[in-house]
Amino acid sequence: MIGTWLNIATVLVGGSLGLLLGSRLPERIRTTIIAGLGLFTLGYGMSLFLKTENALIVLGSILIGGLLGEWWRIEDGLLRLGAWLERRFQHSGAESGSNRFVRGFLTASLVFCVGPMTILGSIEDGLTGNYATLAVKAILDGFSALAFASTLGVGVMFSVLIILFYQGGLTLLAAQVQAVISPVMMTEMSAAGGIILIGIAISSLLEIKPIRTANFLPALLMAPLIVWILSIIR
């Protein structure tokens, strides 16, 4: 849960700064910070992958997981969810104070919680206690909160309630299945997660090439499953 509390702290700090600074923070500074985080995420993802004991397991989990994700259209589903919620709470005409609060709360909650880094980081934190991925996400969310709060107001800061229940819930749920996950399964799942992190860095942070990274999330389930199947065969 350390990663979740860190995430909440950065959102509150970033949101407070956003309310104080308004839109005075130069875009070039935000762009440089995001690029630096993208480079770090890329390197961190590679370091996770290099810990694999069998690269073919990671390859199999990524390919099968990607096919399942495309079949289930996970990325499209998340995008549709965000679009539906935005339409649901965004009304035409002048924006009242109440509606502005709701939009700030909703927009921030979606950005902070609907994404592969949230799921990947929460599972990693719950299973291994390693919250490095959530720490990177926390810094990203802090800068996002600064930008959102400067335009959408104090409602952005109340998104910490969703972070606490959703992200914290995923972490606690992952911790409950720790007893049935072997160290080898954790290693290969982390390696598959590293590949997904590389995709996030390339697509969302460095914006080099669009990648539907959310569709690779089933790989986090496939990696330990493949390890288990191989242990039975042997």
Buried (B, 14 or more C-beta within 10 A) or exposed (E): BEBBBBBBEBBBBBBBBBBEEEEEBEEEEBEEBBEEBBEBBBEBBBEBBEEBEBEEBBBBBBEBBBBBBBEEBBBBBBBEEBEEBEEEEEEEEEBEEEBBBBBBBBBBBBBBBBBBBBBBBBBBBBBBEBBBBBBBBBBBBBBBBBBBBBBBBBBBBBBBEBBBEBBBEBBBEBBEEEEEBEEBBBBBBBBBBBBBBBBBBBBBBBEEEEBBBBBBBBBBBBBBBBBBEBEEEE
